[in-house]
Amino acid sequence: MKLSRVEQGLSRLPSWTRNELLWTAVVFVVVTITTWLRIAPAEQQALWAEDGPVFLRQQLENGTFASLLQPYAGYQHFLPRLFAAGLVEFVPIEHFDRGVFILCVLFAGFVGAATFRLTRGILRWLPARFLMAIVPVMVPLLSREIIGDLANIHTYCLWLVAWIAVAQINSRREGIFWAVIALACALSEFQAVVVVPFMLLRLIWNRTFSHVIVSVGALVGAGAQVFTWLNYPRGTESDEVVEIADVIIGWLANAILPIWNGDVEANAVYLAENGTWFLWLGLIPFALAAVIALVCGKNPERFALVTLLLVSGATFGGSLIVNPFWFFRFADIEGEVWLLVLLNLRYGASAGMFALACLPFAASAFVSRVSPKLPVFSRVATLGVTLLFFAYIAMQWPEVDNARDEGAAWTPQWRQALTVCEANPAAIYQFETAPEFRKFDIRCSDVLQQPGT
């Protein structure tokens, strides 16, 4: 078969340019640095949400073995607790905030590198694999709650489990590795339960050892989550009922709209003044990308894309349905009521990642279909359009409001706690964490037992 001029040129490149391990390492570095830069230094110093009152305090009070699988709010949180245990063991507690941020940023880099690896055999155009690998750090709303903290690291776990479910894993050794990752991630993210049916469905035509073992890993983790949910219920009480129409409008307003405009207050004003009709306009590029991927792609691409989109809708809808507050009744909201509801939900950031994945799918499928006839044009035009869109998304990052400054820096608090506790070892010291200046207590006996005190 005669090669095109582009393919002939690529074949003459040095062998290192085709080194999979090298490019995986490059992706890890790029995603790690990008993730780090998305959070300003001053906003890296406060603990976020459950990182202090749950993961750190329970680790100090109960130790690793008692805390590792301890239920909280109806779920298992394996990786956050494991990371907290490692930090308490090996990092001075006064620098727990820095340790959490660095570890979470490195985990985001691992997620990017893992995505690059898992797309092999699905996305047939190499630049599309790079683009897919940076999706987990591209969505504007990620910087509000998800990036840099243990409390929401489970969002990346959901992304990983979904990609493991659709990946083409060819070796037994790699299958075992991804099975362990799937187990750990499913034990950290309840919504991984949504991915399991797609794994089981794929067993109809793929019963290789690799796929069976990753399915078992995810199934065990999801089973533990269901057991925890049934025996230690979350306890959300509300008489509201969230319907499908609420999920659809909420998904458009929280997953799609913030990709186009990171200023959620401006989004709320526009919704209050104009209604919800324009939300459908924002969906058009994503729908077009999905159609291109489905028409031009091959079966592995189609299955992966459909799986990720269904996971996006199902997990966002599930989050609203199990937390049926009045402000999640998006289909009934009109006028100035839009100014009172949340349009920066972390559920939307997660769902937005899966929606944004449409673009690399479309890019890979289009180039693979058109390049035999238009090798240069298809590659240059597709890469240019996709990079332009990603650059526009990056321009929305500064528009996202950040609540991380709604809490005192951690290190001065811990140092002050040492002074107070040394004077009164029987006391209890109150710490502060973001968002909204939340409070939590740690016994002085636990403070004084830490290394270096």
Rosetta blueprint (number, residue, H / E / L):
1 M L
2 K L
3 L L
4 S L
5 R H
6 V H
7 E H
8 Q H
9 G H
10 L H
11 S H
12 R L
13 L L
14 P L
15 S H
16 W H
17 T H
18 R H
19 N L
20 E H
21 L H
22 L H
23 W H
24 T H
25 A H
26 V H
27 V H
28 F H
29 V H
30 V H
31 V H
32 T H
33 I H
34 T H
35 T H
36 W H
37 L H
38 R L
39 I L
40 A L
41 P H
42 A H
43 E H
44 Q H
45 Q L
46 A L
47 L L
48 W E
49 A H
50 E H
51 D H
52 G H
53 P H
54 V H
55 F H
56 L H
57 R H
58 Q H
59 Q H
60 L H
61 E H
62 N H
63 G L
64 T H
65 F H
66 A H
67 S H
68 L L
69 L L
70 Q L
71 P L
72 Y E
73 A L
74 G L
75 Y E
76 Q L
77 H L
78 F H
79 L H
80 P H
81 R H
82 L H
83 F H
84 A H
85 A H
86 G H
87 L H
88 V H
89 E H
90 F H
91 V L
92 P L
93 I H
94 E H
95 H H
96 F H
97 D H
98 R H
99 G H
100 V H
101 F H
102 I H
103 L H
104 C H
105 V H
106 L H
107 F H
108 A H
109 G H
110 F H
111 V H
112 G H
113 A H
114 A H
115 T H
116 F H
117 R H
118 L H
119 T L
120 R L
121 G L
122 I L
123 L L
124 R L
125 W L
126 L H
127 P H
128 A H
129 R H
130 F H
131 L H
132 M H
133 A H
134 I H
135 V H
136 P H
137 V H
138 M H
139 V L
140 P L
141 L L
142 L H
143 S H
144 R H
145 E H
146 I L
147 I L
148 G L
149 D L
150 L L
151 A L
152 N L
153 I L
154 H H
155 T H
156 Y H
157 C H
158 L H
159 W H
160 L H
161 V H
162 A H
163 W H
164 I H
165 A H
166 V H
167 A L
168 Q L
169 I L
170 N L
171 S L
172 R H
173 R H
174 E H
175 G H
176 I H
177 F H
178 W H
179 A H
180 V H
181 I H
182 A H
183 L H
184 A H
185 C H
186 A H
187 L L
188 S L
189 E L
190 F H
191 Q H
192 A H
193 V H
194 V H
195 V L
196 V H
197 P H
198 F H
199 M H
200 L H
201 L H
202 R H
203 L L
204 I L
205 W L
206 N L
207 R L
208 T L
209 F H
210 S H
211 H H
212 V H
213 I H
214 V H
215 S H
216 V H
217 G H
218 A H
219 L H
220 V H
221 G H
222 A H
223 G H
224 A H
225 Q H
226 V H
227 F H
228 T H
229 W H
230 L H
231 N H
232 Y L
233 P L
234 R L
235 G L
236 T L
237 E L
238 S L
239 D L
240 E L
241 V L
242 V L
243 E L
244 I H
245 A H
246 D H
247 V H
248 I H
249 I H
250 G H
251 W H
252 L H
253 A H
254 N H
255 A H
256 I H
257 L H
258 P H
259 I H
260 W H
261 N L
262 G L
263 D L
264 V H
265 E H
266 A H
267 N H
268 A H
269 V H
270 Y H
271 L H
272 A H
273 E H
274 N H
275 G L
276 T L
277 W L
278 F L
279 L H
280 W H
281 L H
282 G H
283 L H
284 I H
285 P H
286 F H
287 A H
288 L H
289 A H
290 A H
291 V H
292 I H
293 A H
294 L H
295 V H
296 C H
297 G L
298 K L
299 N H
300 P H
301 E H
302 R H
303 F H
304 A H
305 L H
306 V H
307 T H
308 L H
309 L H
310 L H
311 V H
312 S H
313 G H
314 A H
315 T H
316 F H
317 G H
318 G H
319 S H
320 L H
321 I H
322 V L
323 N L
324 P L
325 F L
326 W H
327 F H
328 F H
329 R L
330 F H
331 A H
332 D H
333 I L
334 E L
335 G H
336 E H
337 V H
338 W H
339 L H
340 L H
341 V L
342 L L
343 L L
344 N L
345 L L
346 R H
347 Y H
348 G H
349 A H
350 S H
351 A H
352 G H
353 M H
354 F H
355 A H
356 L H
357 A L
358 C H
359 L H
360 P H
361 F H
362 A H
363 A H
364 S H
365 A H
366 F H
367 V H
368 S H
369 R H
370 V H
371 S L
372 P L
373 K L
374 L L
375 P H
376 V H
377 F H
378 S H
379 R H
380 V H
381 A H
382 T H
383 L H
384 G H
385 V H
386 T H
387 L H
388 L H
389 F H
390 F H
391 A H
392 Y H
393 I H
394 A H
395 M H
396 Q L
397 W H
398 P H
399 E H
400 V L
401 D L
402 N L
403 A L
404 R L
405 D L
406 E L
407 G L
408 A L
409 A L
410 W H
411 T H
412 P H
413 Q H
414 W H
415 R H
416 Q H
417 A H
418 L H
419 T H
420 V H
421 C H
422 E H
423 A H
424 N L
425 P L
426 A L
427 A L
428 I E
429 Y E
430 Q E
431 F E
432 E E
433 T E
434 A E
435 P L
436 E L
437 F L
438 R E
439 K E
440 F E
441 D E
442 I E
443 R E
444 C H
445 S H
446 D H
447 V H
448 L H
449 Q L
450 Q L
451 P L
452 G L
453 T L
